[in-house]
Amino acid sequence: MSNIRLFFSAALSTNMTDKLDESQSHYLNKVMRIKENEVFSLFNSNSEWEAKVLSISKNIIEFKITKQLRHKENIKELWLAFSPIKSNYQSFMIQKATELGVTKFLPIIFDRTIVRKINKERIEKIIIEASEQSNRINVPIIEDIQNFDSFLKTNSMDLIFTDLNSTNKKIDKSKLTDKPICIIIGPEGDFSEDERREILNFKGVQPIKINENILRSETAVISAISIINYVIN
């Protein structure tokens, strides 16, 4: 199996032929130096397939699907609710959270949120690239930005609250249900007292102190996801 993996949003099936877009064709042809009859992998949220290069014409690669490699993964839904932060730090956070298994990103506007817009198209590109690199089939989704009240009212979830003021340092696995697990990370100025109160009143919430130190948002995300993965796997 080739270690070259590309995300392909359209349906895939054995013996079908199609063409890669200009960007992916350039990557395979000019960067990876792939040749005719060599193989690579294509995947979407349903499965992963082996593809063979049929031709390279005008820098566009035509391929044929030869066989299925993997089926859709049956994994626990793991969400990340976060406050938008500066672009370079946010890109790093999204990349690492994707590698660590987050299935959905929920950008939230909190009382103390400083950055109040996101580049959804750029984030989706980062998610796809991280999924390609990390051998994932299930590609996470990024929701539109929403306010804090809407987030709490419209989502059914087991909420993990990263709370610096909490004395609890362990997640109780017995309290987790079959609902998605959602980690909520506050803005750079932390949660307001009203937000803390609403979160702590949310049914099924588990507050947890993940470190004695005050962590940057991207560090807190990596730490919290790692803790969750240890508990549920």
Phi, psi and omega in degrees: 000134179290150176270006175273119180234133178229143176278134181227111190288334182284165179296146180235146178203159182301135176076358177289152176238149180196183179234146173283157176286176186298319181294312180292323177298316178298318180299312181291318186283312187266327182268308182273351177056040180286148183243167175302142180076356173278160186246157174210179182245142172239141179217157168221194185287357180256327186188175177233141187226152172272134180236144178248137179288121178272317182201157174233105185232125182053040177067014175251131183264126171261138184227164174230134177282126183258325179194160177274137181258318183212152175264172178304139180278137175263096187236159177289134177292123180232113184255156174232114174262123188216157173270131177305142179230183181303146193306313185292321177291321179294319178301316178298316180298314180297316180300309183291323178295324176295315179299327184272358170111007176298137182256341178209137177253133181234097178286130187236139171267113177262173180303323186254016177295132180266307178277119188245013175224154175231154172263091187298321180297318178294318179297318178299322178295318178297319179299314181297314180297320178292324177293318177300315184289325188266007175071025177276150168260312181290114180269123180299156176251155176242122180279164173294153180297141183219165178274166186297315182298318179298319179301312182291325186280334189254000184240132174259118190197163166267111188266125176255114187259110178280099191240113180298335182273354182284151174262351181281133182238009180225146175268130179274105183298329182293341180271353178280140181252196177274004176286161174301145172270129180237122174270131178246124182245130184279175179285178182300330179268011180072172178290148172284166180297323178296318179295317178301316181296316179294320179295315182293339177271355181290133182295125177091006182286145172234108175284145179213137176265111187272347179194152177287334181272160173278120185260148169296158183304313183294327177289318179298321179298310181299316180296313182295318180295320180297320178296314179299314180300323179295322183288318189267345182258000000 
